[in-house]
Amino acid sequence: MLDTVRYWLAVLTIISMPPAVLYWYVIHPFASAWRRLGRLPAYLIVIGLCVAIGYGLWQIRDPLLGVDYGFNPWLSALGLILYLIAIYVELQCRKHLKFYILAGAPELSRDNPGKLLDQGIYSRIRHPRYMSLLFGTAGFTLFVNYRGTYLLLLALLPLIYGLVLLEERELRERFGDAYVEYSQKVPRFIPRRRRP
């Protein structure tokens, strides 16, 4: 039973994570073009592309997963801790993010560019959702313990960093000096110690 759960969580990770990251690689650098096209056509194109890639990954899931290293209670315990950290960070983000923001609506909207998030967890780090994504994926990876998920986690590190750079460029275009000032005060990933 546990091996079945591990397998399906590994499959879920390996087929959903690449399209989820690709979604933002397609949205952020081309936000102005998507705005001209309109939100609905943009969603249909980008989500269609992500679903097609997910389906392709599903077709080759077992070779992608590779070696199953088996259940390891110590790695699973560490994975659980990382996953709980991811949940905590995500819950802090959700206090400030509505679904339409999570789906990229401000990036695609002509009329409503959204507002600069600088409250709550966003006053401590600029990209908590990416941190949550990495902690959550690392937690899943340690629990499922498949070679393919370890390789995916390693690939995510530079991909997420590149995505952050694209997102920050798009945010500077959208919010101008307000974002530049915010980025000078708030670090990307690791919060600074608060001064007494």
C-alpha positions in Angstrom: 0.0 0.0 0.0 2.7 2.5 1.0 4.6 1.7 -2.2 1.5 2.4 -4.3 1.0 5.8 -2.5 4.7 6.6 -3.1 4.4 5.7 -6.7 1.4 7.8 -7.4 2.7 10.8 -5.6 5.9 10.5 -7.6 3.9 10.3 -10.8 1.9 13.4 -9.8 5.1 15.3 -9.1 6.8 14.3 -12.3 3.9 15.1 -14.6 2.5 18.3 -12.9 5.6 20.2 -11.9 7.2 20.8 -15.4 3.9 22.2 -16.9 3.3 24.3 -13.7 6.8 25.9 -14.1 6.4 26.2 -17.9 3.1 28.1 -17.3 4.9 30.9 -15.7 7.8 30.8 -18.2 5.2 31.4 -21.0 3.2 34.0 -19.0 5.9 36.4 -17.5 8.1 37.2 -20.5 5.2 37.7 -22.9 2.7 39.4 -20.5 2.2 42.4 -22.7 1.5 40.2 -25.7 -1.0 38.1 -23.7 -2.7 41.3 -22.5 -3.2 42.4 -26.1 -4.6 39.0 -27.0 -7.0 38.9 -24.1 -7.2 36.8 -20.9 -9.5 34.0 -22.2 -7.5 33.3 -25.4 -4.3 33.5 -23.4 -5.6 31.0 -20.8 -6.8 28.6 -23.5 -3.5 28.6 -25.3 -1.2 28.4 -22.2 -3.3 25.9 -20.3 -3.8 23.8 -23.5 0.0 23.7 -23.9 0.5 22.7 -20.3 -2.1 19.9 -20.5 -0.5 18.6 -23.6 2.9 18.5 -22.0 1.5 16.9 -18.9 -0.2 14.2 -21.1 3.1 13.6 -22.8 4.9 13.2 -19.5 2.1 10.8 -18.4 2.9 8.6 -21.4 6.5 8.2 -20.3 6.0 8.4 -16.5 7.8 5.1 -15.6 11.1 5.9 -17.5 11.0 9.4 -16.1 10.6 8.1 -12.5 13.5 5.7 -13.0 14.9 3.8 -10.0 12.7 3.4 -6.9 15.0 3.6 -3.9 12.3 2.3 -1.6 10.7 3.7 1.5 13.2 5.3 3.9 11.6 6.4 7.2 14.4 9.0 8.0 14.1 10.6 4.5 10.3 10.5 4.9 10.4 12.2 8.3 12.6 14.9 6.8 10.3 15.2 3.8 7.3 15.6 6.1 9.1 18.5 7.9 9.9 20.2 4.6 6.3 19.7 3.4 4.9 21.2 6.6 7.2 24.2 6.1 5.9 24.5 2.5 2.3 24.4 3.8 3.0 27.1 6.4 4.6 29.4 3.9 1.8 28.8 1.4 -0.9 29.6 4.0 1.0 32.8 4.8 0.9 33.6 1.0 -2.8 32.8 0.7 -3.7 35.5 3.2 -2.7 38.0 0.5 -3.4 36.1 -2.7 -6.8 35.4 -4.3 -7.3 32.7 -6.9 -7.3 35.2 -9.8 -3.8 36.3 -8.7 -2.6 32.7 -8.4 -3.8 32.1 -11.9 -1.9 35.1 -13.3 -4.9 37.3 -14.0 -3.0 40.6 -13.2 -0.3 39.7 -15.6 -2.9 39.2 -18.3 -5.3 42.0 -17.5 -5.4 45.2 -19.5 -7.4 47.1 -16.9 -6.4 45.6 -13.6 -2.7 45.2 -13.1 -3.2 44.3 -9.5 -1.3 45.8 -6.6 2.2 45.4 -5.3 2.2 42.8 -2.5 4.3 44.1 0.3 2.4 43.0 3.4 2.6 39.9 5.7 5.1 37.4 4.4 5.8 39.6 1.4 7.3 42.2 3.7 9.9 39.6 4.7 10.7 37.9 1.3 9.7 38.7 -2.2 9.1 35.2 -3.5 7.6 33.0 -0.8 5.5 31.0 -3.2 8.6 29.8 -5.0 10.2 28.9 -1.6 7.0 27.0 -0.8 7.2 25.2 -4.1 10.8 24.1 -3.6 10.2 23.0 0.0 7.1 21.1 -1.0 8.8 19.4 -3.9 11.8 18.5 -1.8 9.4 17.0 0.8 7.6 14.9 -1.8 10.9 13.9 -3.3 12.3 12.6 0.0 9.1 10.7 0.7 8.6 9.1 -2.7 12.4 8.4 -3.1 12.5 7.9 -6.9 15.6 9.0 -8.9 13.4 10.9 -11.3 12.0 13.2 -8.6 15.5 13.9 -7.3 16.5 14.9 -10.9 13.4 17.1 -11.2 14.2 18.8 -7.9 17.7 19.6 -9.1 16.4 20.9 -12.4 13.9 23.1 -10.5 16.6 25.1 -8.7 17.9 27.0 -11.8 14.5 27.0 -13.4 12.9 28.7 -10.4 15.7 31.2 -10.2 15.3 32.0 -13.9 11.6 32.4 -13.4 12.2 34.8 -10.5 14.3 37.0 -12.8 11.6 37.0 -15.5 8.9 37.7 -12.9 10.9 40.6 -11.4 11.4 42.1 -14.8 7.7 42.0 -15.5 6.9 43.4 -12.0 9.3 46.3 -12.7 7.5 47.0 -15.9 4.1 46.9 -14.2 4.9 48.7 -11.0 7.9 50.8 -11.9 9.8 52.6 -9.1 7.5 51.2 -6.4 8.8 47.6 -7.2 12.4 48.8 -7.5 12.2 50.4 -4.0 10.4 47.3 -2.6 13.1 45.0 -4.0 15.8 47.1 -2.4 14.2 46.7 1.0 13.0 43.1 0.9 15.3 40.1 0.0 14.3 37.5 -2.6 14.4 34.3 -0.6 16.0 34.5 2.8 14.5 36.9 5.3 16.8 39.2 7.1 17.0 39.1 10.9 14.7 41.7 12.4 16.4 44.4 14.3 15.2 44.9 17.9 
